[in-house]
Amino acid sequence: AHLITKAKEIKAEHALLPQPEQDIRVDSFASQVQDFFSKACQTGQKLKAGFLAYPSAMKIENQFLKKLSGLCRQPLGFKPAETLRKYLIGPEQKNLFTFLRIPGVPPTNNQAEQSLRYLVIFRKVCFGTRSQSGLETHSILPSLVYTARRQGVDPREFLQTLLTADPATAQKALYNNSS
């Protein structure tokens, strides 16, 4: 979803350039990136709903990678578009389609971002923290509490286990329900 948004932003930013400075390929590239990742998200939803089987997802991933390579074949004359193009064919490319390989992984990170939203708002309202220790506490403790809630465990008991149990038991509690 971020890549779709980024492509929209690039298209809008590129349109602000004077006509002689525009690269005619940028708008096409941005539109194709939007369409491509919209289709990828739709494929992820079909997998989640059971309309597609995971064994066929590997073939789909290979098709996506081939299509993405073709889409990113030519360098672009607009720096933000070129940066996106390089990212899409760079070493992180293997992480773009994780949702096709691992059941339960969504095609977007919207759920993770929504779970962090209240922390970001809290940090904004209270103007951040004043020390490294405060920063670490504000980062780690809410993450652990959310982990407990997502696992359906009482957060207080979860934290008590993490802080008092032997390392193997604490690790088992921390990584409960994960693959």
NORQUI-V670356 format. One record per residue. RES is the residue in three letters. SS is DSSP state (alpha for helix, beta for strand, coil for the rest). PHI is phi in whole degrees, -180 to 180 (NA if undefined). NEAR is the number of other ideal C-beta (glycine too) atoms within 10 Angstrom. Layout:
# NORQUI-V670356
res ss phi near
RES SS PHI NEAR
RES SS PHI NEAR
This chain:
# NORQUI-V670356
res ss phi near
ALA coil NA 14
HIS alpha -65 11
LEU alpha -69 19
ILE alpha -65 18
THR alpha -62 11
LYS alpha -62 19
ALA alpha -63 23
LYS alpha -62 14
GLU alpha -63 13
ILE alpha -62 25
LYS alpha -61 20
ALA alpha -66 10
GLU alpha -65 15
HIS alpha -64 20
ALA alpha -65 12
LEU coil -79 8
LEU coil -71 12
PRO coil -60 6
GLN alpha -48 6
PRO alpha -65 5
GLU alpha -91 10
GLN coil -79 15
ASP coil -99 16
ILE alpha -60 8
ARG alpha -79 14
VAL alpha -65 23
ASP alpha -61 16
SER alpha -63 13
PHE alpha -58 25
ALA alpha -62 26
SER alpha -64 13
GLN alpha -66 16
VAL alpha -64 24
GLN alpha -58 18
ASP alpha -62 13
PHE alpha -60 18
PHE alpha -77 23
SER alpha -65 14
LYS alpha -66 12
ALA alpha -63 22
CYS alpha -64 17
GLN alpha -63 11
THR alpha -63 21
GLY alpha -61 20
GLN alpha -67 14
LYS alpha -66 13
LEU alpha -63 22
LYS alpha -62 15
ALA alpha -78 8
GLY coil 90 7
PHE coil -78 9
LEU coil -125 16
ALA coil -97 8
TYR alpha -60 12
PRO alpha -59 7
SER alpha -79 11
ALA alpha -66 21
MET alpha -64 12
LYS alpha -65 10
ILE alpha -63 17
GLU alpha -60 19
ASN alpha -61 12
GLN alpha -65 11
PHE alpha -61 20
LEU alpha -64 15
LYS alpha -65 10
LYS alpha -63 14
LEU alpha -65 20
SER alpha -62 12
GLY alpha -66 10
LEU alpha -65 17
CYS coil -102 21
ARG coil -63 9
GLN coil -102 10
PRO coil -63 11
LEU coil -115 21
GLY coil -90 14
PHE coil -121 22
LYS alpha -53 10
PRO alpha -60 17
ALA alpha -69 24
GLU alpha -67 17
THR alpha -62 13
LEU alpha -64 21
ARG alpha -58 21
LYS alpha -65 12
TYR alpha -63 15
LEU alpha -67 19
ILE alpha -110 14
GLY coil -85 10
PRO alpha -64 7
GLU alpha -78 9
GLN alpha -55 15
LYS alpha -63 11
ASN alpha -90 7
LEU coil -69 18
PHE coil -119 21
THR alpha -56 13
PHE alpha -61 21
LEU alpha -84 23
ARG alpha -101 12
ILE coil -119 10
PRO coil -57 11
GLY coil 94 9
VAL coil -84 15
PRO coil -75 16
PRO coil -73 20
THR coil -125 17
ASN coil -105 12
ASN alpha -58 11
GLN alpha -63 10
ALA alpha -64 10
GLU alpha -66 12
GLN alpha -66 9
SER alpha -70 15
LEU alpha -92 14
ARG alpha -55 9
TYR alpha -64 11
LEU alpha -67 14
VAL alpha -66 10
ILE alpha -65 10
PHE alpha -58 12
ARG alpha -62 14
LYS alpha -67 9
VAL alpha -66 8
CYS coil -97 9
PHE coil 61 7
GLY coil 80 11
THR coil -113 14
ARG coil -106 8
SER coil -149 8
GLN alpha -63 8
SER alpha -62 9
GLY alpha -64 11
LEU alpha -61 13
GLU alpha -65 11
THR alpha -63 12
HIS alpha -68 16
SER alpha -87 12
ILE alpha -81 10
LEU alpha -61 12
PRO alpha -62 16
SER alpha -63 13
LEU alpha -67 15
VAL alpha -64 14
TYR alpha -65 16
THR alpha -60 20
ALA alpha -61 21
ARG alpha -61 13
ARG alpha -66 12
GLN coil -90 15
GLY coil 73 8
VAL coil -113 16
ASP coil -64 10
PRO alpha -57 16
ARG alpha -65 10
GLU alpha -65 11
PHE alpha -59 20
LEU alpha -64 16
GLN alpha -62 12
THR alpha -63 16
LEU alpha -62 17
LEU alpha -88 9
THR alpha -118 9
ALA coil -82 13
ASP coil -66 8
PRO alpha -55 8
ALA alpha -65 8
THR alpha -67 12
ALA alpha -62 15
GLN alpha -65 12
LYS alpha -63 12
ALA alpha -66 19
LEU alpha -67 15
TYR coil -102 11
ASN coil -60 14
ASN coil 66 9
SER coil -110 8
SER coil -109 7
